[in-house]
Amino acid sequence: MANTTTNPDRPLIPPFILIGIWLAIGYWVIEAYFDTFLIENVSFAMRLFPSDHNELWMRSFISVLFIGFGLYSHRVQARIRSAEKMSVDAALLLKNALSKTIRGNFPICVSCKKIRNQEGEWVTPVMFITARTGAEFSRSMCKGCLNPTLHEAGGEGQKN
């Protein structure tokens, strides 16, 4: 069965559409009121609901435009709220990602270069970084390790 309850924070008719409806009604009444001053022999009630098709069409068209602008404004506001929510979500995601960085002082073995973790175990740097950040490592070799003479010379660009 469908949920028939409404959200108390959300009105049945959005505010911008209500504004458009009120502007349309106000325009219709003000137009009829001014017409009674221009054409004195016709009552306000007759001008409120004119028998002239052109006048009726013009008032209806302008009223629909007011309501349409209200609907358009409502949709724009909904998109702005959606973009703001996405921005907040992205900021939270970025904050969570940045919290996985490695900071602090870590004991490292001078001989084997293992790092002591919070449990007191000595683990390889790869295992330490993976446990802290979730980063994954691939294996490859640098040019210096492929050509040991580069290491002896002090790097790639310093051959003697």
ZIPEFEN-V499682 format. One record per pair of residues at least 6 apart in sequence whose C-alpha atoms are under 6 Angstrom apart, sorted by sequence separation. I is the first residue (numbers start at 1). J is the second residue. D is the distance in Angstrom with one decimal. If there is no record, write none. Layout:
# ZIPEFEN-V499682
((I/J/D) (I/J/D))
This chain:
# ZIPEFEN-V499682
((108/114/5.6) (116/122/4.4) (144/150/5.1) (150/156/5.6) (153/159/5.3) (108/115/4.4) (115/122/5.3) (144/151/5.4) (36/44/5.7) (107/115/5.8) (114/122/5.7) (115/123/5.4) (107/116/5.6) (114/123/5.3) (114/124/4.7) (32/47/5.0) (32/48/4.9) (100/133/4.9) (24/63/4.3) (24/66/5.7) (20/66/4.8) (21/67/5.4) (20/67/4.2) (20/70/4.6) (17/70/4.2) (16/70/4.7) (17/71/5.2) (16/74/5.5))
